[in-house]
């Protein structure tokens, strides 16, 4: 209550108690309304400022989304193909020469208890592949010729895109199955009885074309012929150069530890054992490092957007001095003026953040669709994007809001 004193006509002092008028309080709806005044009156400036925030958020969300979609596709591929594939290859001797696997290495590996499938390929030297016999000898296209055992397809999890795989009949005759990349280099889209390639100085019929083999990418650029046909027509020595092994998931490491000694008991140190899925995981780790770099660039773009918001709010305070003075003269407190401009900055940043998240999702979906990946955008990336914009907006709008609140009514109206 406020105490008011006055004198009546007789000179007596009269004391009156009048209720003190409390300053009006801004409800949340009022804060949103007054905070949106500056955005509605200057829509182009607000749009350009929000665009800077949106670009930074879109970059960050798209980078995280594309990386997550790529990893989801890798996980889906590994779930389909399995992670229990091991490969055995010859290493180097103590003198640095190329070692060789024994011819008996494949059946010996097959006798390991947990092994469920084994097949081998053998490099065939001096057997270049050409589309016709008129092509110059040096233009091989980098296609390697390999002898292949019949169980290769099931062991590595590969599939035939066109035609058929080798069988007990065709593996003994001049028949060849091309990898996906090899067929494209030769300009072949389909296999057939009338489709032939010139291989190792003679014509071979293309009976099949493989689809890409993620766990055995070396097969993509290869021409695969039957083991007996390679020995009979191409002078193949019969020594395997890569042995593919499938084993039970629970026993992969145990099998891996004995593969070298089993494949070449006399010189186990000359055997290299690898796990193809580890190479894919390493590629994913490389992608994650690259993703970190791109996220840093997105953060820089977001910071630039925050500077744009701060600049917009400072200019807005300078342009709206008369409005601030009028509000202060009508009873608005410093806190209310500060709240108005801080709310305006937060609204501007929130609009940019929401637009950036939406744009980032659209970019991720478009790229994932073009690559045949599942679209995955983590929820933390979307929520974190909006939260980051609010933090940036709050920091960017704090100084202009304090500056606006400090303006005296007489100074602002002058």
C-alpha positions in Angstrom: 0.0 0.0 0.0 1.2 3.6 -0.8 0.7 6.4 1.8 -0.6 9.7 0.4 -0.8 12.9 2.5 -2.7 16.1 1.7 -4.2 19.1 3.4 -7.9 19.9 3.4 -9.5 23.4 3.4 -9.1 23.8 7.1 -5.4 23.1 6.9 -5.6 19.7 8.5 -3.4 16.9 7.3 -5.3 14.0 5.7 -3.5 10.6 5.3 -4.8 8.3 2.7 -3.8 4.7 1.9 -3.8 4.0 -1.8 -3.0 0.7 -3.4 0.5 0.7 -5.1 0.2 -0.1 -8.8 2.4 -3.0 -9.6 4.1 -3.1 -13.1 2.3 -5.3 -15.6 3.7 -8.7 -16.0 4.4 -10.4 -19.4 2.8 -13.8 -19.7 4.5 -16.4 -21.9 2.0 -15.6 -24.7 2.8 -11.9 -24.4 6.5 -12.6 -24.6 6.0 -14.6 -27.8 3.8 -11.8 -29.3 6.1 -8.9 -28.5 9.2 -11.0 -29.4 7.7 -11.6 -32.9 7.1 -7.9 -33.6 10.6 -7.4 -35.0 10.4 -10.5 -37.1 7.1 -9.6 -38.6 8.0 -6.0 -39.4 11.4 -6.9 -41.0 10.7 -10.3 -42.7 13.5 -10.2 -45.2 16.1 -9.4 -42.7 14.8 -12.0 -40.3 14.8 -14.6 -43.1 18.4 -13.9 -44.1 19.5 -14.1 -40.5 17.7 -17.3 -39.9 19.1 -18.7 -43.1 22.6 -18.4 -41.7 21.6 -20.5 -38.7 19.7 -23.0 -40.9 22.7 -23.6 -43.2 24.9 -24.5 -40.2 22.4 -26.8 -38.7 21.5 -28.4 -42.0 25.2 -29.1 -42.6 25.6 -30.8 -39.2 22.4 -32.8 -39.4 23.1 -33.9 -43.0 26.6 -35.0 -42.1 25.4 -37.0 -39.1 22.5 -38.4 -41.0 24.5 -39.5 -44.1 27.2 -41.1 -41.9 24.5 -42.9 -39.8 22.8 -44.1 -43.0 26.1 -45.4 -44.4 26.8 -47.3 -41.2 23.2 -48.7 -41.2 23.8 -50.0 -44.7 27.1 -51.5 -43.7 25.4 -53.2 -40.7 22.7 -54.5 -43.0 25.2 -55.9 -45.4 27.2 -57.6 -42.6 24.0 -59.0 -41.2 23.2 -60.5 -44.6 26.7 -61.7 -45.4 28.0 -62.5 -41.9 31.2 -61.6 -40.2 32.5 -65.2 -40.0 34.4 -65.1 -43.3 38.2 -65.5 -43.0 40.7 -65.4 -45.9 44.1 -67.2 -46.1 46.7 -65.9 -48.5 50.5 -66.6 -49.0 52.8 -64.1 -47.4 56.5 -63.7 -47.8 59.4 -66.0 -47.1 62.3 -65.1 -44.7 64.2 -64.0 -47.8 61.4 -61.7 -49.0 60.2 -63.9 -51.8 56.6 -64.6 -52.5 55.5 -67.7 -50.6 53.0 -70.3 -51.9 50.2 -72.2 -50.3 50.4 -76.0 -50.6 47.9 -77.6 -53.0 46.5 -79.6 -50.0 45.7 -76.4 -48.0 42.1 -76.3 -49.0 41.1 -79.9 -47.9 43.3 -79.5 -44.8 41.4 -76.3 -43.7 38.1 -78.1 -44.5 38.9 -80.6 -41.8 38.9 -78.0 -39.0 35.9 -78.8 -36.9 34.0 -75.4 -36.8 34.6 -74.7 -40.5 31.4 -74.8 -42.4 32.6 -73.9 -45.9 35.9 -73.5 -47.7 36.8 -72.6 -51.3 39.8 -71.1 -53.1 40.8 -69.1 -56.0 44.2 -69.2 -57.7 45.9 -66.4 -59.6 46.6 -67.3 -63.3 49.5 -65.3 -64.6 49.9 -64.3 -68.3 46.2 -64.7 -69.1 45.0 -61.3 -70.1 41.3 -60.8 -70.9 40.1 -58.8 -74.0 36.8 -58.1 -75.6 38.2 -59.3 -78.9 41.5 -60.5 -80.4 41.9 -57.2 -82.2 42.6 -55.1 -79.1 46.3 -54.1 -78.4 48.0 -56.3 -75.9 48.7 -53.5 -73.4 45.0 -52.6 -73.0 44.0 -55.3 -70.6 41.7 -53.1 -68.4 43.4 -54.4 -65.3 41.3 -57.6 -65.3 42.8 -60.5 -63.4 42.2 -64.1 -64.3 41.6 -66.5 -61.5 40.9 -70.2 -61.2 37.9 -70.7 -59.0 36.4 -73.7 -57.1 32.7 -74.5 -57.4 32.0 -73.7 -53.7 33.3 -70.1 -54.0 30.0 -68.4 -54.5 28.4 -69.9 -51.4 31.5 -69.3 -49.3 31.9 -65.6 -50.0 28.2 -64.8 -50.1 28.3 -63.6 -53.7 25.4 -63.8 -56.2 25.1 -64.1 -60.0 23.6 -61.0 -61.7 23.3 -62.5 -65.1 23.6 -66.1 -66.4 24.8 -68.9 -64.1 27.7 -69.9 -62.0 30.2 -72.6 -63.0 29.2 -76.2 -62.5 30.8 -79.6 -62.8 30.5 -79.5 -66.6 31.5 -76.0 -67.4 34.4 -75.9 -65.0 36.3 -78.2 -67.4 35.7 -76.2 -70.6 36.5 -72.7 -71.8 33.8 -71.0 -69.8 34.2 -67.9 -67.7 32.3 -65.9 -65.1 33.1 -62.2 -65.0 33.1 -60.0 -61.9 30.8 -56.9 -61.9 33.6 -54.4 -62.6 35.3 -56.7 -65.1 32.1 -57.0 -67.1 31.6 -53.2 -67.1 35.2 -52.7 -68.4 34.6 -55.1 -71.2 31.3 -53.5 -72.1 29.2 -56.6 -71.3 25.8 -56.2 -69.7 24.6 -59.9 -69.8 26.0 -63.4 -70.2 24.9 -65.8 -72.9 26.1 -68.7 -75.1 27.0 -66.3 -77.9 29.0 -63.9 -75.7 32.7 -64.6 -75.7 35.9 -62.9 -74.5 39.5 -63.5 -75.6 41.3 -64.9 -72.5 44.8 -66.2 -72.4 45.0 -66.5 -76.2 41.8 -68.4 -76.8 38.0 -67.7 -76.7 36.0 -68.3 -73.5 32.2 -68.3 -73.3 30.8 -65.9 -70.7 28.4 -68.0 -68.8 27.7 -65.6 -65.9 28.3 -62.1 -64.5 28.5 -61.6 -60.7 26.9 -58.9 -58.7 29.3 -56.9 -56.5 30.8 -58.9 -53.7 31.3 -56.6 -50.7 33.4 -59.2 -48.7 35.5 -60.2 -51.6 36.0 -57.1 -53.7 38.9 -58.6 -55.6 36.4 -60.8 -57.4 34.7 -57.8 -58.9 37.6 -57.1 -61.3 38.3 -60.8 -62.1 37.6 -63.3 -64.8 36.8 -66.6 -63.0 37.4 -69.9 -64.8 37.0 -73.5 -63.5 40.0 -75.0 -61.7 40.4 -77.9 -64.2 40.0 -75.6 -67.2 42.6 -73.2 -65.8 45.1 -76.1 -65.5 44.2 -77.5 -68.9 44.0 -74.4 -71.1 46.0 -71.7 -69.2 48.9 -73.5 -67.6 47.7 -72.9 -64.0 50.0 -74.6 -61.4 47.2 -75.6 -59.0 48.4 -73.6 -56.0 45.7 -71.5 -54.4 46.4 -67.9 -53.8 43.3 -67.0 -51.7 41.4 -69.5 -49.5 38.0 -68.3 -48.2 36.7 -69.9 -45.0 33.4 -69.8 -43.3 33.1 -71.0 -39.7 30.6 -70.8 -36.9 30.2 -67.3 -35.4 31.2 -68.4 -31.9 34.4 -70.1 -33.2 35.7 -67.5 -35.6 38.7 -66.4 -33.4 39.5 -70.0 -32.5 39.6 -70.9 -36.2 41.6 -67.8 -37.0 44.3 -68.8 -34.6 44.9 -72.2 -36.2 44.4 -71.3 -39.9 48.1 -70.4 -40.6 49.4 -73.7 -39.2 46.7 -75.7 -40.8 47.1 -74.2 -44.3 50.9 -74.5 -44.3 52.2 -76.7 -41.4 55.8 -76.4 -42.6 55.9 -72.6 -42.6 52.9 -71.1 -40.8 54.7 -67.8 -40.6 54.4 -67.5 -44.4 50.6 -67.4 -44.2 48.5 -64.3 -43.9 45.1 -64.6 -42.3 42.6 -61.7 -42.5 38.9 -61.0 -41.8 37.2 -59.1 -44.7 34.6 -57.6 -42.3 37.5 -55.9 -40.4 38.4 -54.0 -43.6 34.8 -52.8 -43.9 34.9 -51.7 -40.2 38.1 -49.8 -40.8 36.5 -48.1 -43.8 33.6 -47.1 -41.5 36.1 -45.7 -39.0 37.7 -43.6 -41.7 34.3 -42.3 -42.6 33.7 -41.4 -38.9 37.0 -39.4 -38.9 35.9 -37.6 -42.0 32.5 -37.0 -40.5 34.2 -35.3 -37.5 35.9 -32.9 -39.9 32.6 -32.1 -41.6 30.9 -31.5 -38.3 33.6 -29.0 -37.4 32.9 -27.2 -40.6 29.2 -27.2 -39.8 29.9 -25.8 -36.4 31.9 -23.0 -38.0 28.9 -22.3 -40.3 26.6 -22.3 -37.2 28.9 -19.8 -35.4 28.8 -17.5 -38.5 25.0 -17.7 -38.4 25.1 -16.8 -34.7 27.2 -13.7 -35.5 24.6 -12.8 -38.1 21.9 -13.0 -35.5 23.8 -10.8 -33.1 24.4 -8.3 -35.8 20.7 -8.3 -36.7 19.7 -7.7 -33.1 22.2 -4.9 -32.5 20.9 -3.1 -35.6 17.4 -3.8 -34.5 18.1 -2.1 -31.1 19.6 1.0 -32.9 16.6 1.3 -35.3 14.0 0.8 -32.6 15.2 3.3 -30.0 12.0 5.3 -30.3 9.9 2.1 -29.7 12.0 1.2 -26.7 11.7 4.8 -25.3 7.9 4.7 -25.8 7.5 1.4 -24.0 9.7 2.6 -21.1 7.7 5.8 -20.8 4.5 3.8 -20.7 5.7 1.8 -17.8 7.7 -1.1 -19.3 10.5 -2.2 -17.0 14.0 -2.9 -18.0 13.5 -6.6 -17.5 10.5 -6.6 -19.8 12.5 -4.8 -22.6 15.3 -7.2 -22.1 13.0 -10.1 -22.2 11.4 -8.8 -25.5 14.7 -8.6 -27.4 16.0 -11.8 -26.0 12.8 -13.6 -27.0 13.1 -12.1 -30.5 16.6 -13.4 -30.8 15.6 -16.9 -29.6 12.6 -17.0 -32.0 14.9 -16.0 -34.8 17.3 -18.7 -34.0 14.6 -21.3 -33.4 13.2 -20.7 -36.8 16.6 -21.1 -38.4 17.2 -24.3 -36.3 13.9 -25.9 -37.2 14.4 -25.0 -40.9 18.0 -26.3 -40.8 16.9 -29.6 -39.2 14.2 -30.1 -41.9 16.7 -29.2 -44.7 19.3 -31.6 -43.2 16.7 -34.5 -43.1 15.8 -33.8 -46.7 19.4 -33.8 -47.9 20.1 -37.0 -46.0 17.0 -38.7 -47.4 17.9 -37.7 -50.9 21.5 -38.9 -50.7 20.5 -42.1 -49.0 17.9 -42.8 -51.6 20.4 -42.2 -54.4 22.8 -44.7 -52.8 20.1 -47.3 -51.9 20.8 -46.9 -48.2 18.2 -46.8 -45.4 17.6 -43.2 -44.2 18.7 -42.8 -40.6 18.8 -39.5 -38.8 19.5 -39.9 -35.1 17.1 -38.2 -32.8 19.9 -36.7 -30.8 21.1 -34.9 -33.9 17.7 -33.2 -34.5 17.2 -32.3 -30.8 20.8 -31.2 -30.5 20.5 -29.1 -33.6 17.6 -27.1 -32.2 19.2 -26.9 -28.8 22.4 -25.6 -30.3 20.5 -22.9 -32.1 18.8 -21.8 -28.9 22.1 -21.5 -27.2 23.6 -19.6 -30.1 20.5 -17.4 -30.2 20.6 -16.7 -26.5 24.3 -15.8 -26.5 23.8 -13.7 -29.7 20.8 -11.8 -28.3 22.0 -11.3 -24.8 24.2 -8.2 -25.4 21.6 -6.4 -27.6 18.9 -7.2 -25.1 20.9 -5.7 -22.2 21.8 -2.7 -24.3 18.1 -2.1 -25.1 17.1 -2.4 -21.4 19.7 0.2 -20.4 18.3 2.9 -22.6 16.6 5.6 -20.6 13.2 6.8 -21.9 14.4 10.4 -22.4 17.5 9.3 -24.2 15.6 6.8 -26.5 13.0 9.4 -27.4 15.4 12.2 -28.1 
